[in-house]
Amino acid sequence: MSSSLDPRREGGDMMLQGVNLGGWLVLEKWMTPSLFDGTTAADETYFCHDLGEDRARERLKTFRDTFIQRRDFAEIADHGFNAVRIPVPFFIFEDIGPYIHCYEYLDRAFEWAEEFQLKILIDLHTVPGGHNGTDNSGISGICLWSTREECVDCTLRVLERLAQRYGQREALWGIEALNEPMCSDTPSGAYLNIQEFIRYYTPAEPELAEGNANYSLAFLKQFYRDAYARMRRHMAADKRIVFCDAFELDIWDDFLLNEGMEGVCLDTHHYLMTPDRMLFTQRNLDVYRDYLLSLGKRLRAAGRRIPLIVGEWNVQNTADGLREMTPSEKDELYCTLAELFQDGFSECLGWFYWSWKITAGGIDADCDDAARCVTKGWLKIRNI
């Protein structure tokens, strides 16, 4: 393994302890519900459709100008974080169909990050045609990306443009080729696939969903190879190219280490929401502790084998009796969960909490908002 893949082992960069700037350049209705007022849209595609170009452009400009500003970067640094992961859409550089471009906001983010000495991981969060069927892919219930060569080609062009524009910037830590792909021929693909997700993410145009198709791990790996080739030549040697693990942590060693790729890194995402729904029959701190101790062992083992980051995590859960807990009981729950998660990240290159801020209220929203978690004392930055 090249030592450039893990500079901490060479006494270089500190471990990344960062936040996602979710909901800013890629809309997610649950994070900023008031933004969608006056529409029936569940996602960004139909937000733009419902409002029409002029109204969408006006509303998005106001939102993007105010939701994340220079002062957010200052506060992120003041809280002790040293990095941000920024989800961006495939239409970042130009208006495509109903979508409104937003590259100028990423330009601002680099200026602010360099001012406050923060690193940036650019995360390509959406692709044309949709790649996992969730609302965070920009179009709910639709997964057509892999079936259309022009959609894959468009994705590769966008990644190359990102590398060309930001690949030499001081603040850049890396570029992530695709957020949360889901491959139907992996173990997790048995329940993370478009046929399952369409039960929860209803397509606004059912006829469009008739063309839905899953894709294989082999397809995803070839896309990653092509993305690497398009990006690497434009990026400084110390910048990473990041591949999301498709919710399969332990199948990527050979791909990362034995294909001649330099400066690559695996991203894995972990929440309690999925095991809460699909695994646990009881939901309490003892159950969560056992689960996170086991997860931590896997993450530490993987982090010793390959360059690894945890690109998304948070302490949201549905513990039994959560709503009736006293403030001190909630504090104990959330502090313990955060500590257990962070213990598991000790061999990783870094982590990014989801997310920095949301406008929704309630106890669930507190868990999704890193600024609130720090203020409440649930999330603590470690001296590493």
Secondary structure as GFF3:
##gff-version 3
##sequence-region A 1 384
A	DSSP	three_ten_helix	3	5	.	.	.	ID=ss1
A	DSSP	three_ten_helix	7	10	.	.	.	ID=ss2
A	DSSP	beta_strand	16	20	.	.	.	ID=ss3
A	DSSP	three_ten_helix	33	36	.	.	.	ID=ss4
A	DSSP	alpha_helix	44	67	.	.	.	ID=ss5
A	DSSP	alpha_helix	70	78	.	.	.	ID=ss6
A	DSSP	beta_strand	83	88	.	.	.	ID=ss7
A	DSSP	alpha_helix	103	115	.	.	.	ID=ss8
A	DSSP	beta_strand	119	124	.	.	.	ID=ss9
A	DSSP	three_ten_helix	135	137	.	.	.	ID=ss10
A	DSSP	three_ten_helix	145	147	.	.	.	ID=ss11
A	DSSP	alpha_helix	149	166	.	.	.	ID=ss12
A	DSSP	beta_strand	172	176	.	.	.	ID=ss13
A	DSSP	three_ten_helix	187	190	.	.	.	ID=ss14
A	DSSP	alpha_helix	194	197	.	.	.	ID=ss15
A	DSSP	alpha_helix	206	209	.	.	.	ID=ss16
A	DSSP	alpha_helix	217	232	.	.	.	ID=ss17
A	DSSP	beta_strand	240	244	.	.	.	ID=ss18
A	DSSP	three_ten_helix	249	251	.	.	.	ID=ss19
A	DSSP	alpha_helix	253	257	.	.	.	ID=ss20
A	DSSP	beta_strand	264	270	.	.	.	ID=ss21
A	DSSP	alpha_helix	273	278	.	.	.	ID=ss22
A	DSSP	alpha_helix	285	305	.	.	.	ID=ss23
A	DSSP	beta_strand	308	313	.	.	.	ID=ss24
A	DSSP	three_ten_helix	322	324	.	.	.	ID=ss25
A	DSSP	alpha_helix	327	344	.	.	.	ID=ss26
A	DSSP	beta_strand	350	353	.	.	.	ID=ss27
A	DSSP	alpha_helix	363	368	.	.	.	ID=ss28
A	DSSP	alpha_helix	370	375	.	.	.	ID=ss29
###
